Amino acid sequence: MMIPRVFPKMSTVRLAAASLLAFACASPFATRAADAEAPLLNPLFQDHAILQRDQPTRVWGDAKAGDRVTVTFAGKKVTAKADAKGHWETSLPASPAGGPYVLTAKTGGGHEQTISDVLVGDVWLCSGQSNMVLQVKRSLDARAEVQNASNDRIRMLTVDNVSSVTPLDSIPATDHWLKTTPENVPEFSAACYFFARELQKTVDVPMGLVVAAWGGSRIQPWMSAQALRKVGGYDAPLDLLELYAKDRTKAGEQLDAQWRAWWHSRPGVAASDEPWNPAHITQEGWQPAPLDKGAWQRWGKPELANFTGTVWYRTVVTLTAAQAAQAATLHLSTVNEADQTWVNGRWVGTTYGGDPRSYAIPSGVLHEGENPVAINVLNTYRDGGLYGDASQRALHLADGGTVSLADHWQYRAVPSSYGPPPSVPWQSTQGLSTIYNGMIAPLGDFTFRGALWYQGESNTSDPSHYQALLEALRSDFRARFGAQLPLLIVQLAGYGAAPTHPQESGTAGIREAQRLAADDDARSALAVTVDIGERTDIHPANKQELGRRLARAARHVIYGDTGLPPSGPVPASVQRDGDAVSVRFKDVTDALVVYGADHPVGFELCTAQEDSCRYADADVHGDTVTLHASLPAADIARVRYCWADSPVCTLYDRAGLPAGPFESPVTSHRSAQESRP
């Protein structure tokens, strides 16, 4: 089975095994006592910031240990005392929407910081992967959107992509609050911006947008270690992550052992089949690798043209005794997207992303003569492998000399049936808690009106666990930002070929998990977007309509507009009646309508078995769709609607909102009657 695709990486921060912990420790925003010249306020509080209205607002920063800090804002004054580490925190009384105001922090010793042009309104956290990252400049009608962008009351703070193995205290000081202007808006998150613009039509207050999103990210790195442990099944990799924070060498040794054990557990792998091991060098299955042609999909090899999975690369570097005795660093050109790299059978590092690699070679690994270099590259979404500037592939020696590794590479493709190798818990977008530590934890106790979550494409290989993860992420956000924090979930848009027959779909499974998670919580809502996707582009450009649907969901769930359904029609009951199955819908505006035909398409009737679904004929009667299929009525156990990567969905209501994809068990008419209160 082909390894499912994930989002392409909109941006990456390199996480070489030897660099990530150093970043966490060296960050200027790690816990510390500030000196007299350092800013008193946390970097979240900058010129043009927007603070949450009608709620007490936490404000914090760093000063000298023991200093008393006085904070003034909008005619109110509060004080705090810096602890032994220099950290201070206080809470401003609730303020109504308004401004601009000045926020001032001042110590008794005369150290003062002032930020100006601060508004009070509703503040939103916008998080997820690259469909949340996607900028206004890439949305529909981008030129007009940019030219006409002028709104001093919508402002955005975009958090830089930073990952860490331990929680950080602050975002980079280079992240700034920006006003909506033609100069700034091209780089704004389109989904977040169009949501705020639409919502402001009915909620006339300033809108502050904090965007913490990373293309290609799975949900697991956005969750704290505590949240993942509560979900279960992550203890061993989280223990490895904790070890990595303390001892990178030991953690690397354990990862190497896990990787080798995984390789030998693959069916058909012989005990002597160890491509990284110099003692087991063989020519069987190896071919010249034309790295000058780029990604392996471009080599002109039919078996690699659409291949996603893992491929081995290897070469040999020949050294003199003097060269081998020196400290050395292995440099590789672009690798997309995750590698495991060995030199002379010794594991030297791993990195996730599409950047060049750099790995220090431990003392004693190199020797005079031939030194084999082996790399296993995992790619899950086009342009895979080792390629790029050949001059970057070299062994750099301590005396300044270099030994080229530009040419003479071989490759060997790994059968897709082997599946993906073990993940690396300290990687950025594919790790555990790393993005939470680098981009969510630094937001501290900042006060938000709600959160928007647009993610899931990178988890389509394992939809069965996504609902539990999404619900745990929601609880995790609420533990940090407030127990009543609402969550607006964007359901995955359609992407890929249209179906010609019922089929299983990891994307459909994620959509169902998103639907169930939203349905399970009174302070969550779902924005259905399956109909505004693009079959050939995983990044649909129509973020304006997405913004309208998110704003509608917010009005219902957050602002109490109960007369406005949060989304389109949703199934209320599914029951068998004779040889037919009836699906009754609720949250229908005026009536159900069918686009482009007299009868809706996309409904399936299924038994309890996998691969048993059949397309069903459907008729609409009021708020109910009646289904018939070529299955014995007694065997029908499930109904599915629009269950595919890129389904054709034609059932709407008169508000122009689609009935979203779903799967539901079928009850008998009798049991349905008996189950009514």
N, C-alpha and C positions, 0 to 999 in steps of 0.2 A: 504494500500500500504506500502510495506517495505520502511524504510528510506534508501535512497541511500547511498552507501559506500563512504568513503573518504580514503585518504592515511593513512596507518599506520604511527605512529609518529616515525621518525628516532631519534629525540631527543626532549626533552621538557625542558622548564624552568617553574617551578611552579609559578602559579599566584594566590595564595590564596588571598582572598579579603582583608586581612589585611596586605599583604606584598608588593604588587606591587608598590603602591605610595611611600612606604618607600624606596624601591630600587631606584626609580627615583630621590628622594630627596637626598639619601645618596651616589649616584654614585660619585666617585672621579672625573668623567669627566663632572659633571653638571657645568653650567656656573659659573665661579669663577675667581678671580684674582690669578694668580699663584704666589707662593712664589719664593724666589731666587733660590731654589734648584730644583724646578720642571722643567720638560722638556719644552723647548720653543716651540717645534714643536708638532703639533697634532699627535696622534699615527698612523695615516695613513702614515706618513713620517718616515720610519724606514730603517735600513740597508737592502739592496737588493731590495728596492722599484723600480718600473718602473713607469715613468711619460710619459704622452702623448706627442708624437712628433708633430711638425708643428703647434702647437696651444699654445697661452699663457696659462700658468699653474698656477692656484691659489695655494698659499701656506699660511698656517695660523697656529696659535697656541696661547699660553697665556704667558704673562709676567707681570711685575708689571705695574699697571696703569700709563700711561704717558711715559713709556719706549719707546725709539726708537730702533727698531729691524732692523738689517742689514742682508739680506739673500744673500749668494753668491752661484752660481751654474754654472758650465760649462763656466767659464770666464765672467759671467754676475753678476751684483750686483744691488739689489733693496732694498728699505727701507720701513718701515711701523711704525706707532705709535700705541701703545696699548691704547685702550679706557678706560673709567672709570672702566669697569669691568675687565680690563686686557687683553681683546681679541685684537689680531692684525691679519691683513690679507693683503696680497700683491699678485702681479702677476708677475711670471717670464716670460721673453720674450720667444717666440717660439724657440725650438731647433730641429734640425734634429735627426733622429734615431742615436743612438750611446751610448758611455759610455764604461766602468764605470766612473762615476763622483762622486764627493763629494759634499754634500749639507750641508751648514753651516748657522746657525742662531746665531746672537750675539747681545747682548744689549750694550748700551754705558757704562754700569756699569761693563762689563767684563763677564757677564753670557753667556756661549756659549754652543751650542749643535751641534754636527757633526754627520751626517749619511753618510755611505760610500757604495761603490759598487752600485750606483744608475744608472740604465739604462734608456734610452729614446726610446720608441717604441709605440706600440698601446696597449691601456688599455681597458679592457672590464668588464662590470658589468654583472655577471651571477646570475640570481635570479629566485625564484620559490619555488616549494615544493620538495618532497623527490626524484623525478627523477633527479632534479638538484643536490641534495645533494649526491646521490648515488656515492660511492667512486670507484676509479680505482680498488681497491682490490676486488670489487664485479662485475667487468665488464668481458667480454669475454677474455679468455687467460690471466687472471690477472697475473699469475706468470711470464710469459715472459714480459708482459708490465712493471712490476715492475723491473725485473732484467735489462732490457734494457733502463730504464729511466735515461738519462743523457743529460740534455739540460740546460745550464746556462742561456739561453735566453728566457725561459718560466718560469715565477714565479707566485705564487698564494698567495693571502691573503684571508683567510677564516674568515669571520666575525662571532663571537660567537652569538648563539641564545639569543637575549635579546629583551624583549618587555617592553614597557613603556606607561603610559597613557598620558605623555607629551613628546615632542621631546627632545632627548638627543643631546649633543654637540659632543661626541666623542665615538668611538668604544673602547672596553677594550684595555688597553696597552699590554695585553697578546696575542693579535692577531698579528702575525708576517708574513712578506713576506718570503716565502720559495722558494728555488730553486728546479728545477726538478731533484731529485736524487732518487735512490732506497729507501732511508730512508724516504723521504718526500712524494713521489708520491702515496703510497697506500691510503692515506687519502684525496687526491685531488678529487674534483668534476670531475667525469669521463666525463660528457657531456662537461663541460667547457674546460678541459684539452685536450681532443681529438679534439675539435673544433680548439683550438689554434695551436695544432701540425699540423693539416691538413692545416690550413690557412697559416702557416709559410712556406709551400712548395712553395707558389706562392707570398707571401708577406714577404720578407726576412728581418724582423725587429724583435726586442725583443717583446714579448707578455706578458703583465701584466694582471692578472686575479683577480678580486675582486669578491669573491663568497659570496653573501648574500642570503641564502636560508634556508627554514625551512620545514621539513617534516610535512605533514598533514595540511598545511596552506591553507586557502581560499584566494581569491584575495583581499577581503576587508581590512584585516589588513595590507596589503602592500601599501595602499593608504592613503594619507593625509586626514585629516578631511575636508579640503577645497575641495578636489577633490570629496569626497563622497557627500558632500552637493550639489555640482554642478550636480552630477548624479541624485540626488533626492531620496526621500524615506528613508533617514537615519537621518533626523533631530532629531527625538525623541531619538533614542539610542545614538546619538552623544551628545545631551544635557545631557543625563544620564552619559556619559563618562566624560564630563566636570565637572559635579557635583561630580563624584567619585574622581576626582583629587583634589577637595577642601574639600569634606566631605564624607568619606567612609560610615559612619553610615547612613546618609540620602540616599545616593545612594543605599545602601543595602536594606533599607526599601522600596524604590520605586521599585527595582527589585523584591522583595518579593511580593509586591502588584501586579505587572505585571504577575508574575508567577502564583499566585493564581487565578487571573482573567482568564488567559489562561486555567488553569485546569478546571474551572467551565464553560468555553465556549465549552468544548468538548461534543459532542453529547452523551447523556445517563448518564452523570455524575450528580448524585443527589446532592442537596444542602448540605446534611450531609456527602457526600463522601469527607473527607479531611484527608488523611492519616497522615499528619503532626500534626493534631489537637488532643491533648489529650482528648478533650471533645467528640470526635467522634470515639473512639476506637471500632473496630469491628473485629470479626474473619473471616467474610465472604471474601472468595477469598485469604486468607493468608495461606501460607504453610511454613514448616521448610526450611530454606536456608542452604544447605550443603556447607558452605564457604570453608571447607577443600578440596573440589574437584576443587577449582579454579574458572575460569570464568563460567558464567551461561551456556554457550554453552557446557560445559563438565559435567554437572550434571546428564546426562542420562535422561533428560526430553525431550521427542520428540518435544514438542511445543517450546522449547528453543534451540534446537540443532543448528538451523541456524538463530536464532532470532537476529535482530538488532533493537533497539528501546529503550524504557525506561522501567525500572523495579524499583519498590519500595523495599526498605529494611527497616526493623525496629527492634529495640530491646528496652529493658528497663534497666536503671541503677538505682540501689537502693542505697540511701545515708542516712547517719545519719544527724542530724541537724548540727553537727559540720562540717561535710564534705560539706554540701550544703552551708554553710556560707562562704566558702573560694572561692578565685579566682581559676578558673579551665580552663584547655585546653583540648579540645576533639581531640584525635589522632585516625586516621583511617589508616588501611593498604592500599595497592594498590587499587585505584579506576580508572576504565577505562570506559569512558573517561571524562565525565563531570558530576558533581554532584551538587545538591542543598541539603543543610543539615539543619535540624531543631532540636532543643532541647526544649522540653516542648512547642512546637508550635512556638518557636521563631527562625527565620531564623538566622543562624550563619555564613554562608559562602558558597562560590562556588569556584571550581577550575576546570581547564581543563588540561588534560594530564593523564599519566599513573603512577603517583607517589602517595605515601602516602599523606594524608591530615593532617592539623593541624589547628584547629579553636579555638580562644579564646572565652570563654563563658562569655557574658556580666553579670555584677553584677545583682543579683536579678532574674536570669533565673532559677537557680537550687533551689530545695526545698527538705525538708526531705521526704523520702519515694521514690516512683517510679517516675522516670524521663524518659519519652519516647524519644528515638532518632529515627528520620525518615530521610531517604536519598532517593532521586530520582536520579537514575543513567541513563544517556543517553550514549548509545554505538552505533556507526555507522559502525564499521569495526572490527569484531571478538574480542574474548577475553574480553567480557564485564562484568562489575559488580564490586563488592567488594570482594576482595580475598587477598591472600598473608599471610605474617607472622601474625598469630593470636595475638601474644604478642604485636604487634603494635596497636591493637584496645583497647584503654583504655582511661579513664578520669584521667588526671594528675592534682593533687591538689597542691595548693601553699605550703602546709607543706611538700611536697615531697612524699606524699602518692599517690597511684594509685588504681583505681577501674577498673577491667578488663571488657572489652566488647568483649572478644574473642568468646563467644558462644551465643547460644539462639537467633539467628537471624531468622527472617521470611522474606519472599519475596512475592511480588504480581506483576505479569507481567501486563503491560499496553497495551491495544490493539494497533496494528500498525496503525490503522485508525486514532488514535489521532494525529499522526504526531509529528514532533519535537517540543519541548518546546521553549520558547523565548530564543534567544541567549544572551550571556552576553557581553556587548561591551568592557569590559576591559580584557577579556580573550586573550590569546596570539594568537594562530593560528586560532581561530574562532571569534575573536573580530573585532573591527573597529579601524584602524590606529595604533594599538599597535606595530606591527612589523615595520611599516614605522617609527614610533617614535624611536624605539630602534635600527634599523639596516640600514635604508635608510637616515633619517635625519642626523645621525652622520657622514655620508660620505661628508657632507657639499657641497662645490663647486668643489669637485674633478673632474678632466677632464677625460672623457671617449671617446673612439672612437665609441662605440656603446654598446648596451645592449642585452642580451639574456634572454628570458622569457620562462620557462618551468613549467607550472602550469595549473590547470583546473580540475584535478580529484576530488578535494574537493568541486567543485561547480557544479557537475553534477546533483544535485537535483534541480537546478534552471538555466537551460541553456538559458532561454529567456532573462535574464538580462545580460548575460556575455559579449556580444559584447560591450554594452555601458560601462560596467565596465573596460574592457580591453582597450578600446580607451581612457577612462579617466585616467587609470593608465599610458598609454603612454604619455599623455599630462602632467601628474603629474611628471613623470621622466624628461620630457623635461623642465618643469618649474624649476627644480632643477639643472639639469646637462647640459642644453643647448638646445635651440629650435630646433636644427637640429639633435638631438641624434637619430640615427637609432635604430630600434627595430627588432630583429630576434625572431620570435615566433615558438616554437616547438608545432606542432599539436599532440594531444593525440594519443598514440600508442594503438593498439588493446589489449584488456584484457577482459577475460570472455569467456563464451561458444559461439561457432559459431552459427549463426542464422540458423533456419530451415524454417523460413517464415518471411515476412516483419514485422517489429515491431518498436515501438517507442523506443528511446534511448536517455537518458540524455547525455551520452558520445558523441554520434553523434551530438547532439545539440551544445555541447561545441566546437567540431571540426568545425562545420559550423560557429559559432561565431568567432573562430580564423581565419578561411579563409576569412570571410568578413572584419574583422578588418585589416588584412594584405593587402587585395585587395584595401582597401579604402585609403591607404596612400603610397605615392611614396617612403618613406624612411623606409618602413617596408617590411619584407619578411617572408614567411612561409616555415618551414621544415616539410614535410610530413613524418610521421613515422608509419602510421597505419599498414604497412606491416612488420615492424620489432618489433612488440610487442610480448608478450607471453601470451597465453590464461590463464595460471595458475599462472602468476606472474605479478603483476601490475608494477613491476620494471624491465623492459626488460634490459638484460645485454649487448646487442649489441650497446654500446654507441660509438664505433668506427665509425659505419656507420652513426649514428646521427651526429657525428662530421664532417664527410665528407659532409653531406647535409647542415649543418649549414655554413660550410666554403664556399660552393658553393653559398648559398644565400648571404653571405657577399660579395663575389667577384662581384656579379651582382649589388646589391643595394648600397654597400658602396664604392667599388673600381672601379665601372664603367665598368665592363666587360659585356657589353650589348650583346655580342655575345653568352653568356652563360646564358640560362634560369635559373631563381633562383631556380626552383624546377622541378617537372615533368609536364606532360600534365595537362592543366587546361581548363575548359569549356569556350568557347568563345561565343557560341550561342546555344540555345535550341529552336527548332521550330517544329510545327506540319506540316506535309506534307501528305495530304490524311489520310490514316489510320495508318500512321507511325509517329514516332517522331525521329528527327535527332539531335544529339549532336555533334557539331563541336568543336574540341580542338585546342588550340594554345600552344606555348612553347613546341612543340614536337620535340625532337631530332631525325632526320632522318625519323622515322615512328612510328605509333602505333603498338605494338605487344601484343599478348595474350599469357600468360603462361599456359601451361598444357592442352590446349583445342583449338578447332578451333574457339570458340566464347567466348567473355567475359561474366562473370557472375557478379551478384551484382547490376545490374540496376533494378530500380523499376519505374513503372508508377503509378500515383496517381491522384485521383480527388481532389477537394478542401477540402474534408472532412477528418477528422482524421480516422485512421485505414482503409483507403481505398486503400492502396498501394498493387500492385501485381508485382511479379517478371516479368521481361520482357525478351523476346528473343532478342538477340543482334547480329549484324553483323558489322564488321569493313570494311570500305572503305576509304582508305587513312587516312585523319585526322578526319574522321567522323564515329560515331557509330550510326547505325539505329536500332530503338527499336520497338517491337511489343508486345502488352499485351492483355489479355482478358478483356479489358475495351472498351466501346464505345468511339471512337476517339474524339467525341465532348465533352466528359466529362473529358478528360485528362487535368489536370491543372498543374501538377508538375512532375519533374523527380528527383529521388534520386539515388545516387550511393554509395555503401558500407556504408549503413546507419544501423549500429548496434554497440553494444559495441565492438565486436571482429569480424568484417566482413571478408568475403573471397573476396579479391580484386585481379584480374588477369590482369588488363589492365596497360601496361607500355609503355615506349618508348625505343629506342635502346640504350639509355644511362643507362638503368637499373633503371630508376626512375618511381615510380608509379603515375598513375592518382589518385589524392587524393579524399576523400569523398566530396560530395557536394549535395546540394538541389537547384533546380532552377525552376522558373516558365516556362511554355511552352507558346510560342507565335505562332500564326498561320503563315503560310508561307507568306500570303499576308501582314499581319501587320509587319512581319520582313523585308520584302522588302521595305515597305513604311517608315520604321523607319531608313533606311540607309541614311547617309548624301548624 
